[in-house]
Amino acid sequence: MRWTAILWLCLALPWPGIPAAAAEGLTPRVRALHVRAGPGTEHPVVDLAVRGDRLDPRERRDGWLLVRNARTRRIGWVRARYLRPLPPPSPPRQSPSTAQSGSQPTGTGRKGTRKAPGLPPRAASRALRPAPAVPESRPHGPPGSFIPLLTLRLHMEPLDAAVLMRKEADDTSTFPARVRLEDGTTARARIAVLGSSSRHVRKRSLLLYLEPGHRWHGQRRIALDGLGTDPSLVREWLAWHLFAALGVPGPRVHYVRLFINGRYQGLYLFTEWVDAELLARRGLASGGRLYQPRDATYCGDLRPPFDARRLQHCWHLPDGKAAREALARLGRSLAAARVETFDAFLATHFHPETVLDWLAVNVLLDDGDTYNKNYFLYREPAGRWAVIPWDYDLSFGRNWDPYLPYPRNLFNDRFQYYYPPESGAANPLKEKTLRNPRLRDWIFRRLRHLLGLHREPGAPAYGWFTPAAMQRRLDRLEHTLRRAALADPRLGLTAARWHEALEAIADFTARRRAYLREILDGATPWDPDRATWDPAQAPPPPPLPHHLHRKGRAGPGEEETLLTAPGWGLVVAGLALTEGEAPAPVSAELDAGPPAAVPPGQDPEACIRRTWFVTATAPRRTVRARLSFEYLEENAHRHEKGSRVKEPGLRLWAFDGVRWQPMPTRVNTLSNVLRTLGPVRLAPQHMLRFVACSGKTP
């Protein structure tokens, strides 16, 4: 009895380092605070404390407090710096009607609905809020536009569901859930946050493990990409459908609307789990072993050394010493293989089409976020290897910025289309394939086929990467996903912003196609023997030219003619003649650097550091055309924006030699493309000068 009294006396005294008011209880300084099983972020989350909860301290250790949450009655550890003394309760305010009839019973609200005591109104209703209206997946839009949407319904404890979407990036804990299967029955599952860098965005990717004996759409492991790193929501879908069209072994993907406890959680991309069973269904020999580079170490590049310690550090390896030694033998064989005979090496050790199509698609989509991670190797029992692609959110122009801190270096609005075919991390499999003349010729034939430049007999997906085909694909996706995407509670998309992101995909397609065509035709030199250039590493590549010039013929119609500079492959200007006009010769130039002259009243620092010049070169013929120009924003050190540029307010100005004229302009701030809203009159042999500024029009 005496020891019990001493214990209660100790708990009642103020704790060292804790405000004296803590004897009356503490509460989070922030809206919500994780409560963990131990004093450290490596321990799983066991509770969620919200602002206003009373937390009674029990113990202090290394900046953490053991507390008891009076609302949930759970005990766990929280960071002490996120706590403050609980303010004294305010005296109740009674309305006249309350004073006459008495207060409402505790725990009920209007019409007797349940309330969570101690929670702020917004947090209290979050777990009990009804689901927003989300459309069923019915066909709508033009014929052929429908892409099926799956629906996945889960049931979880409300607190677990709230914690799941707020877990810290390094939290690997799981929660129980029940999954509704296709036949209407339910199965038990565990759910966790999936991914590496994507854990830092507001909308997390998720992974469900169904109990043995149950599957959802053929899968026991359900991987749901939250699409929180891609404002267009379509990059991964497009990449996987291209691989499927080429017959490359790999996962199939489907869009999914996720509901937890009846509440709509948003649009996800369901990606089949990559394992030996899946790859056997895709035509590879069953019973093989799967190897995956570790995403966080950036060293799964098949380069030496191949000792056990480095292999364990760089790869997720199958169990057993023999599996590790097989990868080491492959690495040593790659290092010893000669470029001149690498086509024979590839045919002996690999399924060569898996390597060649992987490289061709990476070149096409400008995906350099691989070669040291973001792919799998599959070894069949007979010893042949296959490459399995993975992770294409940093493609279609999205760019890593090495000058920004993590994770902003990944999640930004940087854009480019002009990285050469060898860009990306060093990897002997990539480098020796591109340097071997026969293998390089195969990849270039495949690229011409996909770009719609020359058909390969018997090859699939001809013209897959043309602007017209891509636009039709984007229209289908926009019609199908629009309502579910805009209702997503965590993405916060607006219709205008999403349309801009989809248009950036189309802009990339047209410009990447023009750039690669210059390389394939030999107009822009490319040396496969030069050292691999990794755009993720500083210092920056050599500077771009200060002056570019291109003559060409502009044609009518919706698809604009892009004038690319010989030797560089960069777009100088885009023109689309008005309907009914015959093709016309034109000339376009650009000067990089601060404009030599700007319109009256415009701040030079609010202007793009480029000047464009366009001329109709046919004598005695006036041309009317819609124009487009682009500016550079590759990374924080390599861009052409003045220090006071406000991108949404950019407007083109035209100077005819006498006066400046503002042009109605539409700007895509993701692809950095400026477009005139109407046709511009180009007089014969008369040059127009253009600049872009974001100052107010006088």
C-alpha positions as CSV (number, residue, x, y, z in Angstrom):
1,M,0.0,0.0,0.0
2,R,2.9,2.4,0.9
3,W,4.6,1.7,-2.5
4,T,1.4,2.3,-4.4
5,A,1.0,5.7,-2.7
6,I,4.6,6.7,-3.5
7,L,4.1,5.7,-7.2
8,W,0.9,7.8,-7.5
9,L,2.8,10.7,-5.8
10,C,5.6,10.5,-8.3
11,L,3.2,10.5,-11.2
12,A,1.5,13.6,-9.8
13,L,4.7,15.6,-9.6
14,P,6.0,17.6,-12.6
15,W,8.4,15.7,-14.8
16,P,11.9,17.1,-15.6
17,G,11.8,18.9,-18.9
18,I,8.0,18.9,-18.9
19,P,6.0,22.1,-18.1
20,A,4.5,22.1,-14.7
21,A,1.1,22.4,-16.3
22,A,1.7,18.9,-17.6
23,A,0.3,17.7,-14.3
24,E,-3.1,18.8,-15.8
25,G,-2.3,17.0,-19.0
26,L,-0.7,17.6,-22.4
27,T,-2.1,17.9,-25.9
28,P,-0.5,17.9,-29.4
29,R,0.7,21.2,-30.9
30,V,-0.1,19.8,-34.3
31,R,-3.3,18.7,-35.8
32,A,-2.5,15.0,-35.5
33,L,0.4,13.1,-33.8
34,H,1.5,9.5,-34.2
35,V,1.6,7.5,-31.0
36,R,4.2,4.6,-31.3
37,A,4.9,1.4,-29.5
38,G,8.4,2.5,-28.5
39,P,10.5,5.7,-28.3
40,G,11.6,6.0,-31.9
41,T,10.3,6.2,-35.4
42,E,11.3,2.6,-36.1
43,H,8.4,1.4,-33.8
44,P,4.9,0.9,-35.3
45,V,2.1,3.4,-34.8
46,V,-0.4,2.2,-32.2
47,D,-2.6,5.3,-31.9
48,L,-3.3,8.7,-33.4
49,A,-3.6,11.7,-31.0
50,V,-5.2,14.9,-32.3
51,R,-5.2,18.4,-31.1
52,G,-7.4,18.7,-28.0
53,D,-6.8,15.1,-26.7
54,R,-5.6,14.9,-23.1
55,L,-2.3,13.0,-22.9
56,D,-1.1,12.0,-19.4
57,P,2.7,11.6,-19.2
58,R,4.1,8.4,-17.7
59,E,7.8,8.3,-18.6
60,R,10.4,10.4,-20.5
61,R,13.3,8.9,-22.6
62,D,15.6,10.7,-25.2
63,G,13.1,13.3,-26.2
64,W,10.1,11.0,-26.2
65,L,7.2,10.7,-23.7
66,L,5.2,7.7,-22.7
67,V,1.6,9.0,-22.5
68,R,-1.9,7.7,-22.0
69,N,-4.5,9.1,-24.4
70,A,-7.6,9.8,-22.3
71,R,-9.9,9.6,-25.3
72,T,-8.7,6.3,-26.8
73,R,-7.3,4.8,-23.5
74,R,-4.2,3.7,-25.4
75,I,-0.7,4.1,-24.1
76,G,2.3,4.8,-26.3
77,W,5.3,7.1,-27.1
78,V,5.2,10.5,-28.7
79,R,7.9,13.2,-29.4
80,A,7.9,15.6,-26.5
81,R,8.6,18.7,-28.7
82,Y,5.2,18.3,-30.4
83,L,3.3,18.7,-27.0
84,R,2.1,21.6,-25.1
85,P,0.1,22.0,-21.9
86,L,-3.6,21.3,-22.2
87,P,-5.5,24.6,-21.9
88,P,-8.1,24.8,-19.2
89,P,-11.6,24.0,-20.3
90,S,-13.8,27.0,-21.3
91,P,-17.0,27.5,-19.3
92,P,-20.0,26.1,-21.2
93,R,-22.0,28.6,-23.2
94,Q,-25.7,28.0,-23.0
95,S,-28.2,29.3,-25.5
96,P,-31.6,30.3,-24.2
97,S,-33.2,27.1,-25.5
98,T,-30.4,25.0,-23.9
99,A,-30.8,26.8,-20.6
100,Q,-34.5,25.9,-20.6
101,S,-34.4,22.3,-21.8
102,G,-31.0,21.1,-20.4
103,S,-27.9,20.1,-22.3
104,Q,-27.9,17.3,-24.9
105,P,-26.7,13.9,-23.7
106,T,-22.9,13.3,-24.0
107,G,-21.9,11.5,-27.2
108,T,-24.8,12.5,-29.4
109,G,-25.2,15.3,-31.8
110,R,-28.1,16.6,-33.8
111,K,-30.8,13.9,-34.3
112,G,-28.8,11.6,-32.1
113,T,-25.8,11.0,-34.4
114,R,-22.6,9.7,-32.9
115,K,-19.8,12.1,-32.0
116,A,-16.2,11.5,-31.0
117,P,-15.6,13.2,-27.7
118,G,-12.5,15.3,-27.4
119,L,-11.9,15.7,-31.1
120,P,-12.1,18.9,-33.1
121,P,-15.2,18.9,-35.3
122,R,-13.4,18.3,-38.6
123,A,-11.3,15.4,-37.1
124,A,-14.2,14.0,-35.2
125,S,-16.3,13.6,-38.4
126,R,-13.5,12.4,-40.6
127,A,-13.9,8.7,-39.8
128,L,-17.7,8.8,-39.9
129,R,-18.1,11.1,-42.9
130,P,-20.2,9.6,-45.7
131,A,-18.6,8.8,-49.0
132,P,-18.7,11.5,-51.6
133,A,-20.7,10.8,-54.7
134,V,-18.4,9.0,-57.2
135,P,-19.6,7.9,-60.6
136,E,-19.9,4.2,-61.4
137,S,-17.6,3.0,-64.1
138,R,-20.1,3.4,-67.0
139,P,-19.0,4.2,-70.6
140,H,-19.2,7.8,-71.5
141,G,-17.6,10.0,-74.1
142,P,-17.0,9.2,-77.8
143,P,-17.3,5.6,-79.0
144,G,-14.3,3.5,-78.1
145,S,-13.3,5.9,-75.3
146,F,-14.2,3.6,-72.4
147,I,-11.4,2.2,-70.2
148,P,-12.7,-0.1,-67.4
149,L,-12.5,1.1,-63.8
150,L,-12.3,-1.5,-61.1
151,T,-13.8,-0.9,-57.7
152,L,-12.0,-2.1,-54.5
153,R,-13.9,-1.9,-51.2
154,L,-12.2,-2.3,-47.8
155,H,-13.3,-2.3,-44.2
156,M,-11.0,-1.2,-41.4
157,E,-11.2,0.1,-37.9
158,P,-11.8,3.9,-38.4
159,L,-8.7,4.8,-36.4
160,D,-6.5,2.5,-38.4
161,A,-7.9,4.0,-41.6
162,A,-7.0,7.5,-40.4
163,V,-3.5,6.5,-39.3
164,L,-2.8,4.6,-42.6
165,M,-3.1,7.8,-44.7
166,R,-0.9,9.8,-42.3
167,K,1.9,7.4,-41.6
168,E,5.5,8.7,-41.6
169,A,7.7,7.9,-44.5
170,D,9.7,5.3,-42.6
171,D,6.8,3.5,-41.0
172,T,6.4,-0.1,-42.3
173,S,3.6,-1.2,-39.9
174,T,0.5,-3.0,-41.3
175,F,-3.1,-2.9,-40.3
176,P,-5.9,-5.5,-40.6
177,A,-8.6,-5.1,-43.2
178,R,-11.3,-7.0,-44.9
179,V,-11.5,-7.0,-48.7
180,R,-14.7,-7.5,-50.7
181,L,-14.0,-10.0,-53.5
182,E,-15.6,-10.1,-56.9
183,D,-18.2,-12.7,-55.8
184,G,-19.4,-10.5,-53.0
185,T,-17.6,-12.4,-50.2
186,T,-14.9,-10.9,-48.0
187,A,-11.4,-12.0,-47.1
188,R,-9.1,-10.9,-44.4
189,A,-6.0,-8.9,-45.4
190,R,-3.1,-6.8,-44.1
191,I,-2.6,-3.3,-45.6
192,A,0.6,-1.2,-45.6
193,V,2.1,1.8,-47.3
194,L,4.0,0.9,-50.4
195,G,6.9,2.6,-52.2
196,S,10.0,4.5,-51.4
197,S,10.1,8.2,-52.5
198,S,6.3,8.2,-53.0
199,R,5.9,7.8,-49.2
200,H,6.7,11.6,-49.0
201,V,3.6,12.7,-50.9
202,R,0.1,13.3,-49.5
203,K,-1.5,10.4,-51.3
204,R,0.3,7.2,-50.5
205,S,0.6,4.0,-52.5
206,L,-0.7,0.9,-50.8
207,L,-0.1,-2.8,-50.6
208,L,-2.6,-5.5,-49.5
209,Y,-1.8,-9.1,-48.6
210,L,-4.8,-11.3,-48.8
211,E,-5.1,-14.3,-46.5
212,P,-4.1,-17.7,-48.2
213,G,-6.7,-19.2,-50.5
214,H,-8.2,-15.8,-51.6
215,R,-7.5,-13.6,-54.6
216,W,-8.8,-10.4,-56.0
217,H,-8.7,-10.3,-59.8
218,G,-6.2,-13.1,-59.7
219,Q,-3.9,-11.5,-57.2
220,R,-3.1,-12.2,-53.6
221,R,-0.8,-9.2,-53.3
222,I,-2.7,-6.0,-54.4
223,A,-0.3,-3.2,-55.3
224,L,-2.1,0.2,-55.6
225,D,-0.1,3.1,-57.0
226,G,-1.5,6.3,-55.5
227,L,-0.4,8.3,-58.6
228,G,0.6,11.1,-56.2
229,T,3.9,11.8,-58.0
230,D,2.3,12.2,-61.4
231,P,0.0,15.2,-62.0
232,S,-1.3,13.6,-65.3
233,L,-2.2,10.3,-63.6
234,V,-1.4,8.5,-66.9
235,R,2.4,8.1,-67.2
236,E,2.6,4.6,-65.7
237,W,-0.5,3.4,-67.6
238,L,0.9,4.6,-70.9
239,A,4.3,2.9,-70.3
240,W,2.8,-0.4,-69.3
241,H,0.4,-0.4,-72.2
242,L,3.3,0.2,-74.6
243,F,5.2,-2.7,-73.1
244,A,2.1,-4.9,-73.4
245,A,1.7,-3.9,-77.0
246,L,5.3,-5.0,-77.7
247,G,4.8,-8.3,-75.9
248,V,7.3,-7.5,-73.2
249,P,6.9,-9.8,-70.1
250,G,5.6,-7.7,-67.2
251,P,2.6,-6.7,-65.2
252,R,-0.7,-5.5,-66.5
253,V,-2.4,-2.4,-65.0
254,H,-5.9,-1.3,-64.3
255,Y,-7.4,1.9,-62.7
256,V,-9.1,1.3,-59.4
257,R,-11.5,3.4,-57.3
258,L,-10.7,2.6,-53.7
259,F,-13.3,2.8,-50.9
260,I,-12.5,2.3,-47.2
261,N,-15.5,2.0,-44.9
262,G,-17.7,3.3,-47.7
263,R,-15.7,6.5,-48.1
264,Y,-14.0,7.2,-51.5
265,Q,-10.2,7.4,-51.1
266,G,-9.4,8.2,-54.7
267,L,-8.1,6.8,-58.0
268,Y,-5.3,4.3,-57.9
269,L,-3.5,2.2,-60.5
270,F,-3.6,-1.5,-59.7
271,T,-0.4,-3.1,-60.9
272,E,0.0,-6.9,-61.0
273,W,2.6,-8.1,-58.5
274,V,5.9,-9.1,-60.3
275,D,6.9,-12.6,-59.2
276,A,8.0,-15.9,-60.9
277,E,4.3,-17.0,-61.3
278,L,3.4,-13.8,-63.2
279,L,6.4,-14.1,-65.5
280,A,5.7,-17.7,-66.2
281,R,2.2,-16.6,-67.4
282,R,3.9,-14.1,-69.7
283,G,5.9,-16.7,-71.5
284,L,9.1,-17.1,-69.4
285,A,10.1,-20.5,-68.0
286,S,8.5,-21.2,-64.6
287,G,10.5,-21.9,-61.5
288,G,13.0,-19.0,-62.0
289,R,14.5,-16.6,-59.5
290,L,13.8,-12.9,-59.4
291,Y,16.3,-10.1,-58.5
292,Q,15.5,-6.5,-57.9
293,P,17.9,-3.5,-57.3
294,R,17.4,-1.8,-54.0
295,D,15.7,1.5,-54.6
296,A,17.5,3.4,-51.9
297,T,21.1,2.4,-52.7
298,Y,21.3,3.3,-56.4
299,C,23.9,0.6,-57.1
300,G,22.0,-2.2,-58.9
301,D,24.0,-1.3,-62.0
302,L,25.7,-4.7,-62.7
303,R,29.1,-3.1,-62.3
304,P,31.9,-4.5,-60.1
305,P,32.8,-5.4,-57.5
306,F,30.6,-8.5,-57.1
307,D,31.4,-9.6,-53.5
308,A,28.7,-10.8,-51.3
309,R,28.6,-7.6,-49.1
310,R,28.0,-5.3,-52.1
311,L,25.4,-7.6,-53.7
312,Q,23.4,-7.7,-50.5
313,H,23.7,-3.9,-50.2
314,C,22.6,-3.3,-53.8
315,W,20.0,-6.0,-54.5
316,H,17.0,-7.8,-53.1
317,L,18.4,-11.3,-53.6
318,P,16.6,-14.7,-53.6
319,D,17.5,-17.0,-50.8
320,G,20.6,-19.1,-51.0
321,K,24.3,-18.7,-51.9
322,A,23.7,-20.2,-55.3
323,A,21.4,-17.3,-56.3
324,R,23.9,-14.7,-55.2
325,E,26.7,-16.4,-57.1
326,A,24.6,-16.6,-60.3
327,L,24.2,-12.8,-60.2
328,A,28.0,-12.4,-59.6
329,R,28.8,-14.6,-62.5
330,L,26.5,-12.5,-64.8
331,G,28.2,-9.3,-63.7
332,R,31.7,-10.7,-64.3
333,S,30.6,-12.0,-67.7
334,L,29.2,-8.6,-68.6
335,A,32.4,-6.9,-67.6
336,A,34.5,-9.3,-69.8
337,A,32.2,-9.3,-72.8
338,R,33.5,-7.4,-75.9
339,V,31.4,-4.7,-77.6
340,E,32.1,-6.2,-81.1
341,T,30.5,-9.6,-80.1
342,F,28.0,-8.4,-77.6
343,D,25.1,-9.4,-79.8
344,A,26.2,-13.0,-79.5
345,F,26.7,-12.6,-75.8
346,L,23.2,-11.3,-75.4
347,A,21.7,-14.1,-77.5
348,T,23.5,-16.7,-75.3
349,H,22.9,-15.2,-71.8
350,F,19.6,-13.3,-72.2
351,H,16.2,-13.3,-73.9
352,P,17.6,-10.5,-76.1
353,E,14.2,-9.0,-77.0
354,T,13.6,-8.2,-73.3
355,V,16.8,-6.1,-73.2
356,L,16.3,-4.4,-76.6
357,D,12.6,-3.4,-76.1
358,W,13.4,-2.2,-72.6
359,L,16.2,0.1,-73.9
360,A,14.0,1.2,-76.9
361,V,11.1,2.2,-74.6
362,N,13.5,4.0,-72.2
363,V,14.9,6.0,-75.1
364,L,11.4,6.7,-76.4
365,L,9.9,7.9,-73.1
366,D,13.2,9.6,-72.0
367,D,13.3,7.5,-68.8
368,G,16.8,7.8,-67.2
369,D,15.5,6.9,-63.7
370,T,16.6,3.3,-64.1
371,Y,19.7,1.2,-65.0
372,N,20.8,1.3,-61.3
373,K,17.3,0.7,-59.9
374,N,13.7,0.4,-61.2
375,Y,14.0,-2.9,-63.1
376,F,14.0,-6.6,-62.3
377,L,16.2,-9.5,-63.5
378,Y,14.6,-12.9,-63.9
379,R,16.8,-16.0,-64.2
380,E,15.2,-19.1,-65.6
381,P,16.2,-22.5,-64.3
382,A,18.2,-23.1,-67.5
383,G,20.3,-20.0,-66.8
384,R,18.9,-17.5,-69.3
385,W,18.1,-14.0,-68.0
386,A,15.3,-11.5,-68.9
387,V,14.9,-7.9,-68.0
388,I,11.6,-6.8,-66.5
389,P,10.8,-3.1,-66.6
390,W,9.6,-1.2,-63.6
391,D,8.5,2.3,-62.4
392,Y,7.8,5.0,-65.1
393,D,6.6,8.0,-63.2
394,L,9.7,10.0,-64.1
395,S,9.1,9.7,-67.8
396,F,7.4,11.7,-70.6
397,G,9.4,14.8,-69.8
398,R,9.4,14.7,-66.0
399,N,12.9,15.5,-64.7
400,W,15.0,14.9,-61.7
401,D,16.5,18.1,-60.4
402,P,19.9,17.4,-58.7
403,Y,20.0,20.9,-57.2
404,L,16.9,20.6,-55.0
405,P,16.7,18.8,-51.7
406,Y,15.0,15.5,-51.4
407,P,12.1,14.9,-52.1
408,R,11.6,18.0,-54.2
409,N,14.4,16.9,-56.5
410,L,11.9,14.2,-57.6
411,F,8.6,16.0,-57.2
412,N,8.8,19.1,-59.2
413,D,7.5,20.7,-62.5
414,R,10.8,20.5,-64.4
415,F,10.5,19.4,-68.0
416,Q,12.7,18.4,-70.9
417,Y,12.6,16.2,-74.1
418,Y,16.1,16.4,-75.4
419,Y,18.2,14.0,-73.3
420,P,20.3,11.7,-75.6
421,P,19.6,7.9,-75.9
422,E,22.4,6.9,-73.4
423,S,21.2,9.2,-70.6
424,G,20.8,7.6,-67.2
425,A,23.0,5.8,-64.8
426,A,26.0,3.8,-66.0
427,N,25.2,0.2,-66.7
428,P,27.3,-2.1,-68.9
429,L,24.2,-3.9,-70.2
430,K,22.9,-0.6,-71.6
431,E,26.3,0.8,-72.8
432,K,27.5,-2.3,-74.7
433,T,24.2,-2.8,-76.3
434,L,24.1,0.7,-77.6
435,R,27.7,0.5,-78.8
436,N,27.3,-2.7,-80.7
437,P,26.3,-1.8,-84.3
438,R,23.9,-4.6,-84.9
439,L,22.1,-4.2,-81.6
440,R,22.0,-0.4,-82.0
441,D,20.5,-0.9,-85.5
442,W,17.8,-3.1,-84.1
443,I,16.9,-0.5,-81.5
444,F,16.8,2.3,-84.1
445,R,14.6,0.2,-86.3
446,R,12.2,-0.4,-83.4
447,L,12.2,3.4,-82.7
448,R,11.4,4.2,-86.3
449,H,8.6,1.7,-86.1
450,L,7.1,3.1,-82.9
451,L,7.5,6.7,-84.2
452,G,5.5,5.8,-87.4
453,L,8.5,6.6,-89.6
454,H,9.1,3.1,-91.1
455,R,7.1,-0.1,-90.6
456,E,8.9,-3.2,-89.5
457,P,7.2,-6.3,-91.1
458,G,5.5,-8.3,-88.5
459,A,6.3,-6.0,-85.6
460,P,3.5,-4.8,-83.3
461,A,2.5,-1.3,-82.2
462,Y,3.4,0.6,-85.4
463,G,3.0,4.4,-84.9
464,W,2.2,4.0,-81.2
465,F,4.2,7.2,-80.5
466,T,2.8,9.6,-83.0
467,P,1.1,12.8,-81.8
468,A,-2.3,11.8,-83.3
469,A,-2.2,8.3,-81.7
470,M,-1.2,9.7,-78.4
471,Q,-3.9,12.4,-78.5
472,R,-6.6,9.8,-79.1
473,R,-5.2,7.8,-76.2
474,L,-5.2,10.8,-73.9
475,D,-8.7,11.7,-74.9
476,R,-9.9,8.2,-74.0
477,L,-8.2,8.4,-70.6
478,E,-9.6,11.9,-69.9
479,H,-13.1,10.9,-70.7
480,T,-12.9,7.7,-68.6
481,L,-11.1,9.0,-65.6
482,R,-12.3,12.6,-65.4
483,R,-15.0,12.4,-62.8
484,A,-13.2,9.9,-60.5
485,A,-9.9,11.8,-60.7
486,L,-11.5,15.2,-59.9
487,A,-13.3,13.7,-57.0
488,D,-10.1,12.3,-55.5
489,P,-9.9,13.8,-52.0
490,R,-6.1,13.8,-51.7
491,L,-4.9,14.8,-55.1
492,G,-6.8,18.1,-55.1
493,L,-6.9,18.3,-58.9
494,T,-8.8,21.0,-60.8
495,A,-10.1,20.3,-64.3
496,A,-7.8,23.0,-65.7
497,R,-4.6,21.7,-64.0
498,W,-5.3,18.1,-65.0
499,H,-5.9,19.1,-68.6
500,E,-2.7,21.0,-68.5
501,A,-0.8,17.9,-67.3
502,L,-2.3,15.8,-70.1
503,E,-1.5,18.4,-72.6
504,A,2.2,18.3,-71.4
505,I,2.2,14.6,-72.3
506,A,1.1,15.5,-75.8
507,D,3.7,18.2,-76.0
508,F,6.4,15.8,-74.9
509,T,5.3,13.2,-77.5
510,A,5.5,15.7,-80.4
511,R,8.8,17.2,-79.3
512,R,10.5,13.9,-78.4
513,R,9.5,12.4,-81.7
514,A,11.0,15.4,-83.6
515,Y,14.2,15.2,-81.5
516,L,14.6,11.4,-82.0
517,R,13.9,11.8,-85.7
518,E,16.8,14.2,-86.0
519,I,19.1,11.6,-84.5
520,L,17.7,8.7,-86.5
521,D,18.0,10.6,-89.8
522,G,21.6,11.7,-88.9
523,A,20.8,15.4,-88.8
524,T,21.8,15.6,-85.1
525,P,25.0,13.7,-84.4
526,W,25.0,11.1,-81.6
527,D,28.1,9.3,-80.5
528,P,27.3,6.0,-78.7
529,D,30.9,5.7,-77.5
530,R,30.9,8.8,-75.4
531,A,30.7,8.4,-71.6
532,T,27.2,7.8,-70.2
533,W,25.7,11.1,-69.1
534,D,23.5,10.9,-66.0
535,P,21.2,13.9,-65.7
536,A,20.6,13.2,-62.0
537,Q,24.2,14.1,-61.2
538,A,25.8,17.6,-61.0
539,P,27.5,19.4,-62.7
540,P,25.1,20.3,-65.5
541,P,25.7,19.3,-69.1
542,P,27.3,21.7,-71.6
543,P,25.3,24.9,-72.2
544,L,22.8,25.0,-75.0
545,P,23.5,27.2,-78.1
546,H,22.8,30.9,-78.0
547,H,21.3,30.9,-81.5
548,L,19.2,28.4,-83.4
549,H,17.8,28.6,-86.9
550,R,15.6,26.4,-89.1
551,K,13.8,26.7,-92.4
552,G,11.0,24.4,-93.3
553,R,7.5,24.1,-94.7
554,A,4.5,24.6,-92.4
555,G,1.3,22.6,-93.2
556,P,-2.4,23.1,-92.3
557,G,-4.4,21.2,-89.8
558,E,-4.5,20.6,-86.1
559,E,-1.1,18.9,-85.9
560,E,1.5,21.6,-85.9
561,T,4.8,21.6,-87.8
562,L,7.8,21.7,-85.4
563,L,10.9,23.3,-86.8
564,T,13.9,21.7,-85.1
565,A,17.4,23.0,-85.3
566,P,19.9,20.8,-87.2
567,G,22.7,19.5,-85.0
568,W,20.7,20.0,-81.8
569,G,17.2,18.5,-82.4
570,L,15.6,21.4,-80.3
571,V,12.4,23.0,-81.4
572,V,12.8,26.6,-82.6
573,A,9.1,27.2,-83.3
574,G,5.8,25.4,-84.1
575,L,3.4,26.5,-86.8
576,A,0.0,25.3,-87.8
577,L,-1.5,27.0,-90.9
578,T,-5.2,27.9,-90.9
579,E,-7.5,25.5,-92.7
580,G,-7.5,25.8,-96.5
581,E,-4.0,27.2,-96.8
582,A,-1.5,25.4,-98.9
583,P,1.9,24.4,-97.3
584,A,4.2,27.4,-97.1
585,P,7.9,27.9,-96.6
586,V,8.8,29.6,-93.3
587,S,11.9,30.5,-91.3
588,A,12.3,30.5,-87.6
589,E,15.1,31.6,-85.3
590,L,15.7,32.0,-81.6
591,D,18.2,33.9,-79.5
592,A,18.9,32.7,-76.0
593,G,19.6,35.2,-73.3
594,P,17.9,38.4,-72.0
595,P,15.8,40.0,-74.8
596,A,17.6,43.0,-76.4
597,A,14.3,44.9,-76.3
598,V,11.0,44.4,-74.4
599,P,7.6,46.1,-74.8
600,P,7.1,49.5,-73.1
601,G,6.2,49.1,-69.4
602,Q,7.5,45.5,-69.2
603,D,10.1,44.5,-66.6
604,P,13.0,42.6,-68.3
605,E,13.2,40.3,-65.2
606,A,9.5,39.4,-65.8
607,C,10.3,38.1,-69.3
608,I,11.6,34.8,-70.6
609,R,15.2,34.9,-71.6
610,R,14.6,34.1,-75.2
611,T,13.6,36.0,-78.3
612,W,12.0,34.3,-81.3
613,F,11.9,35.4,-85.0
614,V,9.5,34.1,-87.6
615,T,9.3,34.9,-91.3
616,A,7.1,33.7,-94.2
617,T,9.8,33.3,-96.9
618,A,7.5,32.8,-100.0
619,P,7.5,36.0,-102.1
620,R,4.2,37.8,-102.5
621,R,2.3,35.4,-100.2
622,T,0.9,36.2,-96.7
623,V,0.6,33.3,-94.3
624,R,-1.8,33.0,-91.4
625,A,-0.7,30.5,-88.7
626,R,-1.1,29.6,-85.1
627,L,2.4,29.8,-83.4
628,S,4.0,28.0,-80.5
629,F,7.3,28.7,-78.7
630,E,9.0,27.0,-75.8
631,Y,11.4,28.0,-73.1
632,L,13.8,26.1,-70.9
633,E,13.2,25.0,-67.4
634,E,15.3,21.8,-67.0
635,N,16.4,22.3,-63.4
636,A,17.1,25.0,-60.8
637,H,20.4,26.0,-62.5
638,R,19.4,25.6,-66.1
639,H,16.3,27.6,-67.0
640,E,15.3,30.8,-68.9
641,K,12.9,32.4,-66.5
642,G,13.6,35.9,-65.4
643,S,13.7,36.4,-61.6
644,R,10.2,37.9,-61.5
645,V,8.5,35.8,-64.1
646,K,5.0,34.5,-63.1
647,E,4.4,31.7,-65.5
648,P,0.6,31.6,-65.5
649,G,0.6,35.3,-66.5
650,L,3.1,35.0,-69.4
651,R,2.0,36.6,-72.7
652,L,3.6,36.8,-76.1
653,W,4.3,40.2,-77.6
654,A,5.0,40.7,-81.3
655,F,7.2,43.5,-82.8
656,D,6.7,44.3,-86.5
657,G,9.5,46.8,-86.7
658,V,7.2,49.7,-85.7
659,R,5.3,48.8,-82.5
660,W,4.8,46.1,-80.0
661,Q,1.5,44.2,-80.1
662,P,0.3,41.9,-77.2
663,M,-0.9,38.5,-78.4
664,P,-3.7,36.4,-76.8
665,T,-1.6,33.6,-75.3
666,R,-2.1,30.2,-73.6
667,V,0.8,28.9,-71.6
668,N,1.4,25.4,-70.4
669,T,3.5,25.8,-67.2
670,L,4.4,22.1,-67.2
671,S,5.8,21.7,-70.7
672,N,6.9,25.3,-70.9
673,V,5.1,25.9,-74.2
674,L,3.5,29.3,-75.2
675,R,0.7,29.2,-77.9
676,T,-1.1,32.0,-79.7
677,L,-4.8,31.6,-79.3
678,G,-5.5,32.7,-82.8
679,P,-3.7,32.9,-86.1
680,V,-0.9,35.4,-86.6
681,R,-0.5,37.2,-90.0
682,L,3.0,36.6,-91.4
683,A,3.7,39.1,-94.3
684,P,6.0,37.9,-97.0
685,Q,9.7,38.5,-96.4
686,H,8.8,40.4,-93.2
687,M,10.3,39.2,-89.9
688,L,8.2,39.3,-86.7
689,R,10.1,39.4,-83.3
690,F,8.4,37.7,-80.3
691,V,9.1,37.9,-76.6
692,A,7.2,36.6,-73.6
693,C,6.6,38.6,-70.4
694,S,4.3,38.3,-67.4
695,G,3.9,42.0,-66.6
696,K,0.6,43.8,-66.8
697,T,-0.5,45.0,-70.3
698,P,-0.6,48.8,-70.4
